Amino acid sequence: MSQGPRSGLAAVSSALLAMSRHLEVRDVLKTIVASARDLLDAQYAALGVPDDHGGFAQFVVDGVGEEQWRAIGPLPRQHGILAAMLREAKVERLADVRKDPRFEGWPGAHPDLADFLGLPVKDGEEVIGALFLANKRCAKPEGSCGFTEDDEELLSILAQHAAIALTNARLYERSRELTIAEERSRLAHELHDAVSQKLFSLRLTAQAAAALVDRDPARAKGELHQVALLAAEAADELRAAVVELRPAALDEDGLIATLRTQTQVLDRAHTARVTFTANGFRALPATQEEALLRVAQEALHNALRHSGADRVDVSLGRRGHGAVLCVTDNGSGFDPTAVRSAGRHLGLVSMRDRASGVGGTLTVESAPGKGTTIEMEVPGG
């Protein structure tokens, strides 16, 4: 991720802006270590966030390839110099970390570290992480540390801003957890109001059909037809709720695989043909991917439930330095200039809110009898 040293106020400003740009904790951690390694011209950088069990909840490195990182094995425990930084909350600047009496070794695949600069990341009096650099890329006399007092001061400034960025990211994730809980509560109400009522109607209609079978077979047939319609509507409500309850697939499979799976499920569940294509899309920060997924789900729901379309196409790709999602149907369409009330019914307000919430835009193209295209564009990650 790093491409050599940078210096000066512009470089520091760029690093601080990069840290504040991300909202996900993992993205913030990656940006911190990459910025620190770049600014101080070190071969390696790492940041560990401790857990309450003697290990690290998260540990992010820069300068170690994925294959080597996998070979190193499990995350480190809180021991040696790392434990000292967390426990004593002071800067550690060493000419050779391997010669320090607190050094306890590392796994065989671990890179060799020599000169070392590390310090705690603090939120007030609480130590929330340990940030360190190793192997300064400069000429240094035998037995001396390549990291200077100026490096120590610069890393301290970076760590202070890192603490702010990390705390903000944690607050954001907590806020998102509360939002998810609220959405689940809303879904529970929707299931009660919609599916429960339909199932109740289904039971009454089936009872009416049973009572009519002997004395009025024709009416009984009509009632049974209504049973089938109500059952199909209840199934649609359940499918929509299940799809909306599954954003966790993003963490495991990514946006492309998640959208492909969901469109395949909808294609099998509905008479309309539902397709998905992805071209040139690159992974985005988790907040943007979740917003794209939610907008796609809402647009698909509208197309399949309200438009009467027999074909819905979903695409995901690149546009300039950003990404674009497009959901197009060949249904009945509507007049976008006259949807003040319909806009809420179709979820357009919430879709626009989701788009703007991640720095994106939402456009709607539609006309009566001409189908609808919902397009969401977000800047690059």
Secondary structure, DSSP 8 states (H G I E B T S, - for coil): ---S---SHHHHHHHHHHHHH--SHHHHHHHHHHHHHHHHTEEEEEEEEE-SSSSEEEEEEESS-HHHHHHH-S---S-HHHHHHHHH---EEES-GGGSTT-----TTS----SEEEEEEEETTEEEEEEEEEEESS---TT--S--HHHHHHHHHHHHHHHHHHHHHHHHHHHHHHHHHHHHHHHHHHIIIIIIHHHHHHHHHHHHHHHHTTT-HHHHHHHHHHHHHHHHHHHHHHHHHHHHT-TTHHHHHHHHHHHHHHHHHHHHHSSSEEEEEEES-----HHHHHHHHHHHHHHHHHHHHHS--SEEEEEEEEETTEEEEEEEE-S----GGG-HHHHHHTTHHHHHHHHHHTT-EEEEEE-TTS-EEEEEEE---
